[in-house]
Amino acid sequence: MSQLDIDLINAYPANVLSNCFENGFYLDGVWCASVTSFLHALKFQHLVDQVIVCSMPPEGARHRSMEMDVQYKITQKLWWQSVCYPRTSREYQQLLDRIFHALINQNQRFAQALKDSFPHELTYQMGRDQKVTPVLTEEEFCSKLMRLRGNLLARR
């Protein structure tokens, strides 16, 4: 099976599948400009900060969360709507699943790109170089997308 590396700089559908692509969606009534924006918002404990970061373009969200990176790297704890999610917890994986389900159900462009990525195996080269546990690993990202793609294609 050939591979498709998810990256903003690559051609369709890889670019649209990138967590940095502005594929907007709502989660729990909060507008998220992209998956990256949402993931960076998780580093903030306070809801007001989360809402602001979620609405920012990916690069702005990344920049805004830089001050929280040190704390995250030490504690490995993330927050969503006043609930703490230890990075390696099952509950955090369930939150990630909710993100991708919301995205696939609300953003037709993303859903179509995911369908169009078939039959390629999805990879995420940028996710491999992390020295500490990132908010989203390559394995998490790709396996969740491949599972969702299977569900989408089965519905045809």
C-alpha positions in Angstrom: 0.0 0.0 0.0 1.4 3.4 -0.9 1.7 6.1 1.7 0.2 9.6 1.9 2.1 11.9 4.2 -0.3 14.4 5.9 1.3 17.8 5.6 0.1 21.3 4.8 2.7 21.6 2.1 1.7 18.5 0.3 -0.9 18.3 -2.5 -4.6 17.4 -2.0 -5.8 15.5 -0.1 -2.8 15.4 2.3 -2.9 19.2 2.8 -6.6 19.3 3.7 -6.1 16.4 6.2 -3.3 18.3 8.0 -4.2 19.3 11.5 -2.9 22.8 10.5 -5.4 23.2 7.7 -8.2 25.5 8.6 -11.0 23.0 8.8 -13.4 24.6 11.2 -15.8 22.7 13.5 -17.6 23.1 16.8 -17.0 21.1 19.9 -19.2 21.6 22.9 -20.4 24.8 21.5 -16.9 26.2 21.0 -15.7 27.2 17.5 -12.4 25.6 16.6 -10.6 27.1 13.5 -8.5 23.9 13.1 -7.5 20.8 14.9 -4.2 22.5 15.7 -6.0 25.4 17.3 -8.0 23.1 19.5 -5.0 21.1 20.5 -3.1 24.2 21.5 -6.1 25.4 23.5 -5.9 22.3 25.6 -2.8 23.6 27.3 -4.8 26.4 28.9 -6.8 25.6 32.1 -9.2 28.5 31.8 -12.2 28.3 29.5 -11.9 31.9 28.3 -8.3 31.3 27.1 -9.4 28.1 25.5 -12.2 29.8 23.5 -9.8 32.5 22.3 -7.1 30.0 21.2 -9.6 27.7 19.6 -10.8 30.5 17.3 -7.3 31.5 16.2 -5.7 30.4 13.0 -3.2 27.5 13.6 -0.1 29.6 13.6 -1.6 32.1 16.0 -2.7 29.4 18.3 0.7 27.8 18.3 2.3 31.1 19.1 -0.2 31.9 21.9 0.3 28.6 23.6 4.2 28.7 23.6 4.1 30.1 27.1 2.2 27.0 28.2 4.5 24.5 26.6 6.9 24.2 29.5 4.1 23.5 32.0 2.6 20.9 29.7 5.9 19.2 29.2 6.3 18.9 32.9 2.8 17.9 33.9 1.6 16.1 30.8 -1.9 17.4 31.7 -4.4 19.0 29.3 -7.7 20.8 29.9 -11.0 21.0 28.2 -13.9 22.9 29.7 -12.5 22.7 33.3 -11.8 19.0 33.1 -8.2 17.8 33.4 -7.0 15.1 31.0 -3.7 13.4 31.8 -2.0 13.0 28.4 -1.8 9.2 28.5 -5.3 8.6 29.8 -8.1 6.8 28.1 -10.3 9.8 28.7 -8.0 11.9 26.6 -8.2 9.4 23.8 -11.9 9.7 23.9 -11.7 13.5 23.7 -9.5 13.1 20.6 -12.1 10.8 19.1 -14.8 13.4 19.8 -12.7 16.0 18.0 -12.3 14.0 14.9 -16.0 12.9 14.9 -17.1 16.5 15.1 -14.7 17.4 12.3 -15.9 14.7 10.0 -19.5 15.4 10.7 -19.4 19.1 10.3 -16.7 19.8 7.7 -17.6 18.3 4.3 -14.2 19.4 2.8 -12.4 17.4 5.4 -14.7 14.4 5.0 -14.2 14.4 1.3 -10.4 14.7 1.5 -10.4 11.7 3.9 -12.4 9.6 1.5 -10.2 10.8 -1.4 -7.1 9.6 0.6 -8.2 6.0 0.0 -6.4 3.5 -0.6 -3.3 5.1 0.8 -1.9 4.4 4.2 -1.8 7.7 6.1 1.5 8.9 7.7 2.4 12.1 9.5 6.2 12.6 9.3 6.1 15.8 11.3 4.7 13.8 14.3 7.8 11.6 14.5 10.5 14.0 15.7 9.0 14.8 19.1 11.3 14.5 22.2 8.5 14.5 24.7 4.9 13.3 24.2 3.2 15.7 21.9 -0.4 16.6 22.3 -1.1 14.4 19.2 1.3 11.6 18.1 1.7 10.3 14.6 0.1 7.0 15.6 -2.9 8.6 17.3 -3.5 11.0 14.4 -3.1 8.4 11.6 -4.9 5.5 13.3 -7.9 7.7 14.1 -8.1 9.1 10.6 -7.8 5.6 9.0 -10.5 4.2 11.3 -12.8 7.2 10.4 -12.1 6.8 6.7 -13.1 3.1 7.0 -16.4 4.1 8.6 -17.0 6.8 5.9 -16.3 4.4 3.1 -18.5 1.7 4.6 -21.5 4.1 4.6 -21.4 4.5 0.8 
